[in-house]
Amino acid sequence: MQSDFWSRTVTIEISSHEKAKINNVRQAAEFLLKSWRGPKDDLYKQAVIQCTHAIKGEAPADAALLHFLVAAKQSKARIELSEDWSKPDEFVSGLWRECERILRTSIDERSTDT
């Protein structure tokens, strides 16, 4: 079974007085299902699906992390990244590039639908 722990911590604001520290796929899935304040759009649904696949061992935890970050970023949630994100290694750089690509694609698809 694959590990569902992420190599980095994501902190996301729930309210002005409450934040959630998310270190693994199960915590992300729980956050998505119980504490999500953003729109439950396609990016949100993809994050839930990827977390489900990762929990079942059908996908890597990093795929769930990517989709979680994309959904959070799109929803304009306030995200804080742990200190180890400040040293952008190849993984972090690639992750953010992929986030940006997915968001651009999503925006492009919405603009062609209208």
Disulfide bonds with the S-S distance in Angstrom:
none
